Amino acid sequence: MLNNILTNFPRAALSAEQETFEDLLRHPDLRIERIISSGQASPPDFWYCQPQAEWVMVVQGAAGLQLENEPQERVLRAGDFLNIPAACRHRVNWTSPEEATVWLAVHYAFPVEEQG
C-alpha cells in the first residue's frame, strides 16, 4: 500500500523506462493519481483534452506545461500547482531529466453521462 507519494516508485519509473500513472483514490466523481515523469513530454503536436477538470501539483522535480490559449508555457517546480478546466487543451513540453518529476493530479467534475 502506498503511504508516501515520494516512495515505492514502480520499476518502470525507477528505470526511467516510461511515465507512470497510479490511482491513489478513485470515486465516481473524483480521481487522485500520482504521476511520475522521468524526462518525458507530450508527443509533438499532441494536446490533452479531458472532459473533466484537473488540478495538478508538482511535488518533486520540474515541468513545462503549456495551455493552448496561453502563448507562454508555465514552468512548474516543487510546490507549484495549477487548475486545468475541463476541455482545456494542454500539453507537457518537458519534465526534468535530472530527477523524477512527481505530480499529484486531482481529476474532478466528471461529466454526467446521459441517461436514455
C-alpha positions as a Markdown table, in Angstrom:
| # | Residue | x | y | z |
|---|---|---|---|---|
| 1 | Met | 0.0 | 0.0 | 0.0 |
| 2 | Leu | 1.3 | 3.4 | -1.0 |
| 3 | Asn | 1.6 | 5.7 | 2.1 |
| 4 | Asn | 4.1 | 8.3 | 0.8 |
| 5 | Ile | 3.9 | 9.9 | -2.6 |
| 6 | Leu | 7.7 | 10.1 | -2.8 |
| 7 | Thr | 8.5 | 6.4 | -2.1 |
| 8 | Asn | 7.8 | 3.0 | -3.6 |
| 9 | Phe | 8.1 | 4.0 | -7.2 |
| 10 | Pro | 7.2 | 1.4 | -9.8 |
| 11 | Arg | 10.1 | -0.3 | -11.6 |
| 12 | Ala | 9.3 | 1.5 | -14.9 |
| 13 | Ala | 9.6 | 4.8 | -13.1 |
| 14 | Leu | 12.8 | 3.9 | -11.3 |
| 15 | Ser | 14.5 | 2.8 | -14.5 |
| 16 | Ala | 13.0 | 5.9 | -16.4 |
| 17 | Glu | 11.5 | 3.5 | -19.0 |
| 18 | Gln | 8.2 | 5.3 | -19.1 |
| 19 | Glu | 6.0 | 7.7 | -17.3 |
| 20 | Thr | 3.8 | 6.0 | -14.7 |
| 21 | Phe | 0.3 | 6.7 | -13.6 |
| 22 | Glu | -1.1 | 5.3 | -10.3 |
| 23 | Asp | -4.6 | 5.9 | -8.8 |
| 24 | Leu | -4.3 | 6.8 | -5.2 |
| 25 | Leu | -8.1 | 7.3 | -4.7 |
| 26 | Arg | -10.9 | 6.6 | -7.1 |
| 27 | His | -14.5 | 7.7 | -6.5 |
| 28 | Pro | -17.3 | 8.1 | -9.1 |
| 29 | Asp | -16.8 | 11.9 | -9.4 |
| 30 | Leu | -13.1 | 12.2 | -8.2 |
| 31 | Arg | -9.8 | 10.5 | -9.0 |
| 32 | Ile | -6.5 | 11.3 | -7.4 |
| 33 | Glu | -3.4 | 10.0 | -9.0 |
| 34 | Arg | 0.4 | 10.0 | -8.7 |
| 35 | Ile | 2.2 | 10.6 | -12.0 |
| 36 | Ile | 6.0 | 10.0 | -12.2 |
| 37 | Ser | 7.8 | 11.5 | -15.2 |
| 38 | Ser | 11.5 | 11.0 | -16.0 |
| 39 | Gly | 12.2 | 13.4 | -18.8 |
| 40 | Gln | 9.1 | 12.5 | -20.7 |
| 41 | Ala | 7.0 | 15.1 | -22.6 |
| 42 | Ser | 3.8 | 15.1 | -24.7 |
| 43 | Pro | 4.5 | 13.9 | -28.3 |
| 44 | Pro | 4.8 | 16.7 | -30.9 |
| 45 | Asp | 1.5 | 18.3 | -31.9 |
| 46 | Phe | -0.3 | 16.2 | -29.2 |
| 47 | Trp | -2.7 | 18.0 | -26.8 |
| 48 | Tyr | -4.6 | 16.5 | -23.9 |
| 49 | Cys | -8.3 | 17.5 | -23.8 |
| 50 | Gln | -10.2 | 15.9 | -21.0 |
| 51 | Pro | -13.9 | 16.0 | -20.2 |
| 52 | Gln | -13.1 | 16.5 | -16.5 |
| 53 | Ala | -11.2 | 19.3 | -14.7 |
| 54 | Glu | -7.8 | 18.6 | -13.3 |
| 55 | Trp | -5.8 | 20.2 | -10.5 |
| 56 | Val | -2.1 | 19.3 | -10.7 |
| 57 | Met | 0.8 | 20.0 | -8.4 |
| 58 | Val | 4.5 | 19.2 | -8.9 |
| 59 | Val | 5.6 | 17.6 | -5.6 |
| 60 | Gln | 9.2 | 17.0 | -6.8 |
| 61 | Gly | 11.1 | 17.9 | -9.9 |
| 62 | Ala | 10.0 | 20.4 | -12.6 |
| 63 | Ala | 8.0 | 20.6 | -15.8 |
| 64 | Gly | 6.9 | 22.9 | -18.5 |
| 65 | Leu | 3.1 | 22.9 | -19.0 |
| 66 | Gln | 1.5 | 24.6 | -22.0 |
| 67 | Leu | -2.1 | 25.6 | -22.2 |
| 68 | Glu | -3.4 | 26.1 | -25.7 |
| 69 | Asn | -4.9 | 29.5 | -25.0 |
| 70 | Glu | -1.7 | 30.9 | -23.5 |
| 71 | Pro | 1.4 | 32.0 | -25.5 |
| 72 | Gln | 4.0 | 31.1 | -22.8 |
| 73 | Glu | 4.5 | 27.8 | -21.1 |
| 74 | Arg | 4.2 | 27.6 | -17.3 |
| 75 | Val | 7.2 | 26.3 | -15.5 |
| 76 | Leu | 6.1 | 24.3 | -12.5 |
| 77 | Arg | 8.6 | 23.4 | -9.7 |
| 78 | Ala | 8.1 | 21.6 | -6.4 |
| 79 | Gly | 5.0 | 23.1 | -4.7 |
| 80 | Asp | 3.6 | 24.8 | -7.8 |
| 81 | Phe | 0.0 | 23.9 | -8.7 |
| 82 | Leu | -2.5 | 24.7 | -11.4 |
| 83 | Asn | -6.1 | 24.1 | -12.1 |
| 84 | Ile | -6.9 | 23.0 | -15.7 |
| 85 | Pro | -10.5 | 23.5 | -16.6 |
| 86 | Ala | -12.5 | 20.7 | -18.3 |
| 87 | Ala | -11.9 | 20.6 | -22.1 |
| 88 | Cys | -8.9 | 22.9 | -21.9 |
| 89 | Arg | -6.3 | 21.7 | -24.4 |
| 90 | His | -2.9 | 21.4 | -22.7 |
| 91 | Arg | 0.4 | 19.6 | -23.1 |
| 92 | Val | 3.6 | 18.8 | -21.2 |
| 93 | Asn | 6.5 | 20.4 | -23.1 |
| 94 | Trp | 9.2 | 18.8 | -20.8 |
| 95 | Thr | 9.9 | 17.3 | -17.5 |
| 96 | Ser | 13.2 | 17.3 | -15.6 |
| 97 | Pro | 15.7 | 14.6 | -16.9 |
| 98 | Glu | 17.9 | 15.0 | -13.7 |
| 99 | Glu | 15.3 | 13.8 | -11.2 |
| 100 | Ala | 11.9 | 12.2 | -11.2 |
| 101 | Thr | 9.1 | 14.7 | -11.5 |
| 102 | Val | 6.3 | 13.6 | -9.2 |
| 103 | Trp | 2.9 | 15.0 | -9.9 |
| 104 | Leu | -0.2 | 14.9 | -7.7 |
| 105 | Ala | -3.3 | 15.1 | -10.0 |
| 106 | Val | -6.8 | 15.5 | -8.9 |
| 107 | His | -9.4 | 14.9 | -11.6 |
| 108 | Tyr | -12.9 | 16.2 | -10.7 |
| 109 | Ala | -16.2 | 17.4 | -12.1 |
| 110 | Phe | -16.7 | 14.4 | -14.3 |
| 111 | Pro | -19.4 | 15.0 | -16.8 |
| 112 | Val | -22.8 | 13.3 | -16.1 |
| 113 | Glu | -23.4 | 10.5 | -18.6 |
| 114 | Glu | -26.6 | 10.9 | -20.5 |
| 115 | Gln | -29.3 | 8.5 | -19.5 |
| 116 | Gly | -31.7 | 7.3 | -22.2 |
